[in-house]
Amino acid sequence: MLENIKTDVVKILSNVQIRQPEEIEAMERQRREQAERQKMDFKHDAESAMGNGADGEATAEPVAETFVRDEKGWP
């Protein structure tokens, strides 16, 4: 069992890669550039709660008419 542990430790340590500070900086720079390219900027046109358009004029919205039921047939 101890031999298996030694073998596993040697396998793990043989696969470890130690990076130089220059490599780390280059990877970070590349990651930042990629994030900047993917940065999305979502904007909406200026619109107020009163229905004014971007130019400040009121927009024409359809007005709902009240429905009056015919009273015939009701007891």
C-alpha positions in Angstrom: 0.0 0.0 0.0 2.8 2.4 0.8 4.4 1.6 -2.6 1.1 2.6 -4.3 1.0 5.9 -2.4 4.6 6.6 -3.4 3.8 5.8 -7.1 0.8 8.1 -7.0 2.8 11.0 -5.4 5.5 10.6 -8.1 2.8 10.7 -10.9 1.2 13.8 -9.5 4.5 15.6 -8.9 5.8 14.7 -12.4 2.7 16.4 -13.9 3.0 19.7 -11.9 3.9 22.7 -14.0 5.5 25.7 -12.3 4.8 28.9 -14.2 7.0 31.9 -14.5 5.7 35.3 -13.5 5.9 36.4 -17.2 3.7 33.5 -18.3 1.1 34.4 -15.6 1.1 38.1 -16.7 0.6 37.1 -20.3 -2.3 34.8 -19.5 -3.9 37.5 -17.3 -3.5 40.1 -20.1 -5.1 37.6 -22.6 -8.0 36.9 -20.3 -8.7 40.6 -19.8 -8.6 41.3 -23.5 -11.0 38.5 -24.2 -13.3 39.7 -21.4 -13.2 43.2 -22.9 -14.1 41.9 -26.4 -17.1 40.1 -24.9 -18.3 43.0 -22.9 -21.8 43.9 -23.9 -23.3 47.3 -23.5 -27.1 47.3 -23.4 -28.9 50.7 -23.7 -32.6 51.6 -24.2 -33.9 54.7 -25.8 -35.0 57.4 -23.5 -38.7 56.7 -22.6 -40.6 58.2 -19.7 -43.4 56.6 -17.7 -45.9 59.2 -19.3 -45.4 57.7 -22.7 -43.3 60.6 -24.1 -41.0 59.6 -26.9 -37.3 60.4 -27.0 -38.0 63.8 -28.5 -40.3 64.8 -25.6 -43.6 64.6 -27.6 -46.5 62.6 -26.3 -47.0 59.3 -28.2 -50.4 58.4 -29.4 -51.7 55.4 -27.5 -55.0 53.7 -28.3 -57.7 54.6 -25.8 -59.9 51.7 -24.5 -63.6 52.4 -24.7 -65.9 51.2 -22.0 -68.1 48.3 -22.9 -71.8 48.7 -21.9 -73.8 45.5 -21.8 -77.3 45.5 -23.2 -79.7 45.3 -20.2 -82.3 43.3 -22.1 -82.9 39.8 -20.9 -81.8 40.5 -17.3 -84.5 39.9 -14.8 
